[in-house]
Amino acid sequence: MLLGALLFCGPAVVATAEAQAGEYEIKAAMIYRLLKFVYWPDETVAAPPRRSLRLCILGQDPFGDAMDRVEGREVRRMSVKVERYDHGELVSDDCQVLYISHSLDENLGEVLASFREQPILTVGDSSRFARRGGIVELTTIERRIGFTINQAAAVERGLQIAAPLLSLAIIVQ
């Protein structure tokens, strides 16, 4: 469904918000689909016997139960586990994905800096999120949800983003 949209839509346009689907339902599904195109260094995902990919939400959770529907789904044989945190200092070192809520806009620079040394895919929908050091910024323009990727920030954290995803994104440095 959304993966098809990812592969056939024009640059940076991934899905059109439908009347019955809320913006954050679409964003939750989009984040899940994006994970299939991101590769972490081996040491962050090797946790035998059952491997998991931790998707953490920091700050006020805008997803409601939409992100709960992602929990348990698989990405390259890793089960997605969703965790929620109010404060950055409490975020688990085991998070591979960190959605940073717009409720933390005021301190976004500090929050991003505190995770700069870790191989964590940072995702947010705050204005200029990617230009401020985040990796994936979800954008909404005229009811269309797209994304911007800061490729330099991804490389700095040891993350690899597959070419098909990069070809659909707006790239910033």
N, C-alpha and C positions, 0 to 999 in steps of 0.2 A: 504494500500500500504506500506508505510514506517513503519507503526505500525506492519505489518506482518513481515517486515524485522527485526524490533526491537525484536520480540518474537522468531524468528527462526534462526537468525544469531549466529555465535559463539561469545564468550566473546569479548566485546569492538569493534565489527565490526558491524556497523549498515547499511551502504549503500555503494554501489560501484558507484563512479562518472561515469555517463554515458556521452557519447560524447556530446549529445544535452543539457544536464543539467549542469549548472555551479556549481562550488563548493559551492558558497554562496546560490544558490537556494536550494541545498540539505540541507545545514546547517540551513536555515530558516525553512524548513519543519521539520527538526529534532528537532529544539528548540521547535516548536509548539507541536510535539508529546511528547517530554520530559515533558512538562507542565502537561500532563495528569497523570503523576506519582509523582508529587510534591504536598505536602499539606502545606498550610500556617496556622499560628495561626488565629483563627476566626476573630479577630479584624482587620486584614489587608485586608480582602476581603468582609466584610459586609458593603456595601454601597447602601442600598435601595434607591429608588425603583428598579433601574436597576444596577445590579452588573457588574463590569468590572474588568479585569485583565490587569494591565498596564505593557507592555513590552517596556522597555526603551533602547535606543541605545546611548551609551556615546562615543564620539570621532568620528573619520571619519567613516562613514557608508559604510561598504563593500558590503551590501546586494542589493543595487540598489532598484528596485521595488519588489524584491522577498519577503521582509518582509511585504510589503504593502498587499500582497495576504493573509497574516495571519490575518490581521486586520478584525475584525468583526466575526471571527470564535469563536466557543464556547469551553470552557473547564469547565466542571462541572457547566453549566448554567451561566458562566461568559463570557462576550464578551471580546475578546482580543482587546486592544487599543494600538497602536504602537506610541511611542513618541521618538523624537530624540533630543539629547543635545550635545553641543560642549564642555561644561565644567562641571565638577563634582559638583561644588557648586550650580549649577542651577537645578540639577536633582530633580524632584518632590518627596516629601515624600510618594506619592501614588504609586510609582513603586514597583511592586512585583518581577519583573524580570529585571535585568540590564545586558545587553550585553556590555562588555567593549572592545572596539576596540583595535587592536594591535597598533594603532597610539598612544596609551597612555602607551606603554611598558616601556618607560623610567621612568614613575611615577606610575607604577602599584601598588607597595607596598603602597604608600600613598593613591591612589584611593581606593583600597580594604579596607584599615584601616578606611577610612572615612565612610564606609557603614557597618562596622563590628557590630554595635549595632542594626541594623535594620533587620527585617525578609525579606531580599531581596535575591532572588536566583541570584547569580552572575555567568555569563557565559562568556567565552572568548575562543579564539583560540591561544593566545600567548603561546610561549614555557614555560612549567612548570607552567602554570596558576593555576592549582589546588594545586600544591605543594607550591605555593606562597600565598595561602589563598583564592583563588577563589573556587567556589563550583563545577561547571561543566566546564571542559576543552574539547573543541572539537578538535579532533586530525585527521590528515590526514597522512596516511602511505601507500605508494604505491597505491595512488588513492582510498584508502578506508577511509571512514570517520567513526570514532568511538568516544568514549568519556571516560574521566577519571572523577571520582567523589571524592571530598574531603568530606567524610561523616562527619568527625568531625566538619568542618566548617558549614555544613548544620545544624547539631544538635545545635551548638553554637548559630545559628541565629533563632532557633525555627522551622526549616523546617523539614518536614518528607518526605523521599524519599521512594517510594514503593519498596518492595523486588524484583519484576520482573525487574525493571530498574537497581537496584543495582547488580543483578545477571549477567547482561550483561556488566557491566562497569569494568574498572580497578579502584580499590579503593586505594586512598592514604590518608595518615594522615597528 
